[in-house]
Amino acid sequence: MLSEPRSGRLAAWGNALLAGLVSLDDAALGVVGEDTVHRVEGVPGEARPVGLTLALGRLRALGVTGFRVALPAPGHPLGLSGPPEFNARALDAQEAVVAVGAPYGLVPEVDEVGPPGDVRVEVVWHCLPVREAPPADVPSLGEAERELAEGLRDATAALAQLDVAGSGPVAEAAMDAYRARAGRTGVGRDVLAPGYPPRAARVLELAQRVGLLISLAYEHGPGGAVSASQIAARGEALRPVERVARRAQVAAYNAWVEEQERG
């Protein structure tokens, strides 16, 4: 989920649309990305699922002035504001988009169809009522950047100690991410739509690097950790930084709304 959530694409390109920086068609193309098709079910006034262009246009007409991202996990309702029904659906999907200016939220349902080698990804967004309230546990962009740098530093030190001679793939990925935290590879800029501040791209890029680190850690298992206690220690080192990385991603995608609210 940390690489590029679909809710991030929807919020980023939806905000670019609301800012007048892209057309409805371009916004829809940005949201769909490499998927086959996206449709939206439950749009007010529509009895059937509709395309993204119609849904985004209708939400804009209903008073939506921005889009926020939520990336909840068990025990951490990051970005959610209720009601419980919406929160439960968002938690099941591990992501959601919450509108600003009108009480609506969108949760994706992803379906892969077709034979191996020709798999098509179809997404249905469920438009549901949400509570208009401050989202849970969302940091400012500045707070997220500081948290992420500190969390990555601590995780890098812990993982390097757990890998034998510091040569395990997880430790190497951690060191690469830590050294590159001030680098500029353009990952965030490729994901974010027009209108976002450069700092948001920088924070998103680092959060995605951390997401790669976490994925490697789980894919490669214990690596150099040779005891149950060391395996448990690796999990303890990863959990806080994974939480910080999700907070940073939410802050980056929400940066456009944050700027609008500041003036």
C-alpha positions in Angstrom: 0.0 0.0 0.0 2.9 2.3 0.6 4.1 2.4 -3.0 1.2 4.3 -4.8 -2.3 3.9 -3.3 -5.1 4.5 -5.8 -6.6 6.9 -3.3 -3.5 9.0 -3.6 -3.9 9.2 -7.4 -7.6 10.1 -7.1 -6.9 12.8 -4.5 -3.9 14.3 -6.3 -5.6 14.5 -9.7 -8.9 15.5 -8.2 -7.2 18.4 -6.5 -5.5 19.4 -9.7 -8.9 19.4 -11.4 -10.4 21.6 -8.6 -7.5 24.0 -9.0 -8.2 24.4 -12.7 -4.8 22.9 -13.7 -6.1 19.9 -15.6 -9.3 19.0 -17.5 -11.8 16.4 -16.4 -10.5 14.0 -19.0 -6.8 14.5 -18.0 -7.7 14.1 -14.3 -9.5 10.8 -15.1 -6.5 9.5 -17.1 -4.2 10.4 -14.2 -6.4 8.5 -11.7 -6.7 5.3 -13.8 -3.0 5.0 -14.5 -2.2 1.5 -15.7 -5.6 0.1 -14.6 -8.1 -0.9 -17.2 -11.1 1.1 -16.0 -12.4 3.0 -13.0 -16.1 3.5 -12.2 -17.9 5.2 -9.3 -20.9 3.7 -7.6 -23.3 5.6 -5.4 -22.7 9.1 -6.9 -25.6 11.3 -5.7 -28.3 11.5 -8.4 -27.0 8.4 -10.3 -28.7 5.0 -10.0 -25.8 3.1 -11.6 -22.0 3.2 -11.6 -20.7 6.0 -13.7 -17.3 6.9 -15.2 -14.7 9.0 -13.4 -15.2 12.1 -15.5 -18.9 12.3 -14.7 -18.3 11.4 -11.0 -15.6 14.1 -10.5 -17.7 16.7 -12.3 -20.7 15.8 -10.2 -18.7 16.0 -6.9 -17.4 19.4 -7.9 -20.9 20.6 -8.6 -22.0 19.3 -5.2 -19.5 21.6 -3.5 -16.4 19.5 -3.1 -13.4 21.9 -2.8 -10.6 19.3 -2.2 -9.8 15.7 -1.6 -7.9 14.1 1.3 -6.3 10.7 1.6 -6.8 8.1 4.4 -4.5 5.1 4.8 -5.9 3.3 7.9 -4.5 0.2 9.4 -5.8 -1.9 12.3 -5.6 0.2 15.5 -4.7 3.3 13.4 -7.6 5.1 11.7 -5.3 7.4 9.8 -7.2 10.1 7.9 -10.7 8.9 8.8 -13.4 10.9 10.4 -16.4 8.5 10.5 -19.1 7.3 10.5 -18.2 3.7 11.6 -19.6 2.2 8.4 -17.3 4.2 6.2 -14.4 3.7 8.5 -14.9 -0.1 8.4 -15.0 -0.2 4.6 -11.9 2.0 4.4 -10.0 -0.2 6.9 -10.9 -3.2 4.8 -9.5 -1.6 1.7 -6.6 0.0 3.7 -7.3 3.3 1.9 -10.0 5.9 1.1 -10.5 9.4 -0.2 -12.4 11.9 1.9 -13.9 15.0 0.2 -13.6 18.5 1.6 -16.6 20.9 1.3 -19.2 18.1 1.0 -19.9 15.0 3.1 -18.7 12.3 0.7 -16.0 9.7 0.7 -14.8 7.1 -1.8 -13.4 3.7 -1.1 -11.9 1.5 -3.9 -12.8 -2.1 -4.6 -10.2 -3.7 -6.9 -10.9 -6.7 -9.1 -8.4 -8.5 -11.4 -10.0 -10.3 -14.3 -8.7 -12.3 -17.2 -6.2 -15.2 -17.7 -2.6 -15.2 -16.5 -0.5 -12.9 -18.7 -3.6 -10.9 -19.7 -4.9 -9.7 -16.3 -7.0 -6.5 -16.4 -7.5 -4.4 -13.3 -11.0 -2.9 -12.8 -11.7 -0.6 -9.9 -15.1 0.4 -8.5 -15.1 3.4 -6.2 -17.9 3.3 -3.6 -19.2 6.9 -2.9 -20.5 7.0 0.7 -21.5 9.6 3.2 -18.8 10.7 5.7 -18.8 12.8 8.8 -17.5 16.3 8.4 -14.9 16.4 11.1 -11.1 16.7 11.4 -9.3 13.6 10.1 -7.6 11.3 12.6 -3.9 11.6 13.3 -2.9 13.5 10.1 0.4 15.5 10.5 1.4 18.6 8.7 3.8 18.2 5.9 6.7 19.6 8.0 5.9 17.3 10.9 5.7 14.3 8.6 9.1 15.1 7.0 10.8 15.3 10.4 9.1 12.1 11.7 10.1 10.2 8.6 13.8 11.2 8.7 14.0 10.3 12.4 12.1 7.0 11.9 14.2 6.0 9.0 17.4 6.7 10.8 16.4 4.6 13.8 15.2 1.7 11.7 18.3 1.8 9.6 20.5 1.5 12.6 18.4 -1.4 14.1 18.2 -3.3 10.8 21.9 -3.0 10.1 22.6 -4.6 13.5 20.2 -7.5 12.8 21.6 -8.4 9.4 24.7 -10.5 9.5 27.7 -8.2 8.8 25.2 -5.6 7.6 25.1 -7.4 4.3 21.5 -8.6 4.2 19.2 -7.2 1.5 17.0 -5.4 4.1 20.0 -3.6 5.7 21.3 -2.6 2.2 17.9 -1.2 1.3 17.7 0.6 4.6 21.1 2.2 4.1 20.2 3.2 0.5 17.0 4.8 1.6 18.7 6.7 4.4 21.5 8.0 2.2 19.0 9.1 -0.4 16.6 10.9 1.9 17.8 14.2 0.6 18.1 13.0 -2.9 16.0 13.8 -5.9 14.9 10.9 -8.2 11.6 12.4 -9.1 9.4 9.5 -7.8 7.1 11.8 -5.9 6.9 14.2 -8.8 5.8 11.4 -11.1 3.0 10.4 -8.8 1.8 13.9 -7.7 -0.4 15.9 -10.0 0.2 19.6 -11.0 -0.2 22.1 -8.3 1.6 20.3 -5.4 4.5 22.0 -3.6 8.0 20.6 -4.2 8.2 19.7 -0.5 5.2 17.3 -0.9 7.0 15.5 -3.7 10.1 15.2 -1.6 8.2 13.7 1.4 6.2 11.4 -0.8 9.4 10.2 -2.5 11.0 9.3 0.8 7.9 7.6 2.1 7.9 5.4 -1.0 11.5 4.5 -0.4 10.6 3.5 3.1 7.7 1.5 1.7 10.2 -0.4 -0.5 12.4 -1.1 2.5 9.5 -2.5 4.5 8.4 -4.7 1.5 11.9 -6.1 1.1 12.0 -6.9 4.8 8.8 -8.9 4.7 9.6 -10.5 1.3 13.1 -11.7 2.4 12.0 -12.9 5.8 14.5 -12.8 8.7 17.6 -12.4 6.5 20.5 -12.4 8.8 18.4 -12.6 11.9 19.2 -16.0 13.3 17.0 -16.2 16.4 13.3 -15.7 17.3 14.3 -12.8 19.4 16.1 -11.1 16.5 13.1 -11.7 14.2 10.9 -10.1 16.8 13.3 -7.2 17.1 13.1 -6.7 13.3 9.4 -6.5 13.5 9.6 -4.0 16.4 12.0 -1.9 14.3 9.8 -1.9 11.2 6.3 -1.2 12.8 7.0 2.3 13.9 8.6 3.4 10.7 5.8 1.8 8.6 3.3 3.9 10.6 5.4 7.0 10.1 5.6 6.3 6.4 1.9 6.0 6.1 1.5 9.3 8.0 4.0 10.9 5.6 2.2 9.7 2.5 -1.1 11.1 3.8 0.5 14.4 4.6 2.1 14.6 1.1 -1.2 13.8 -0.7 -3.1 16.2 1.5 -0.6 19.0 1.1 -2.7 20.8 -1.5 -5.7 20.9 0.8 -3.4 22.0 3.6 -2.1 25.0 1.6 -5.7 26.0 0.6 -6.8 26.0 4.2 -3.8 28.2 5.2 -5.0 30.8 2.8 
